[in-house]
Amino acid sequence: MSVDTVDARALHRRRVWGKVGRYTLLTVLSFIVLFPIYITIVNSLLPPVDITRQPPKLFPTHPQWGSY
């Protein structure tokens, strides 16, 4: 194997891991941004008693559409 082949493989590997890192970061950041919006919508569909219940519900089983 020549030095150029080794350098090309290393460069390719670095680019692949760079893409994986970028997409991982974008996924985490999108979750951080979108999760509060999701929780706000879910809480707007829950009855008042269920909003403060622990553990919180992440999906309304009986949505209350009266708020809309």
N, C-alpha and C positions, 0 to 999 in steps of 0.2 A: 504494500500500500504506500502510496506517495503521501507527502505532507499535505498536498492540496486536497486529497480525498479525506484525510483526517480533519482538516480545517473545515471542509464543507459539511461533514457530518456534525461536527461540534456546533457550527453556525446554525444548521438545521435544528438540532436538538435545542439550542438556546431560543430560537424563534418559536418552536412549538411550546416550550415551557413558558415563554413570555405570553403567548396567546392564552394558555391555560390560566395563568395568573391574572391576566386582564379580565377574562370572562368570570373567574371566581370573584374578583373584586367587584365587578359590575353586578353580579348576582347578589352578593351580600348588600351592596349599597341600594339596589332596587328593593330588596326585602325591607331594609331600614326605612325607606321612603314610603313604600306602599302598605306596610303593616298597620301603621296608625290610621290610614284612610279606611282600610278594611275593618278595623275595630270600631271606628266611628259609625260606619254603616251598620255593622252588626248590633251595636248598642242602640241605634235608632230603631231597630226592629224588635228589640227585647222589651218585655213589660218592665216597669220601674223596679219591681221586686227582684228581678233577675240581674239587673245591671250591677248591683253591689255584691252579689253572691260570689263566694269563693269556693272552688276555683272558678274563674270567669268562663263563660261559655264562648266558644270560638265559632259556633254556628247556631243560629236561632232555629229551634225545632218547631216552634209555633210563632211565626213572625206576626207582629202587630203592625198592620199596614195603615192604621189610623193616623199615624204621624205624617203620612204623605197625603 
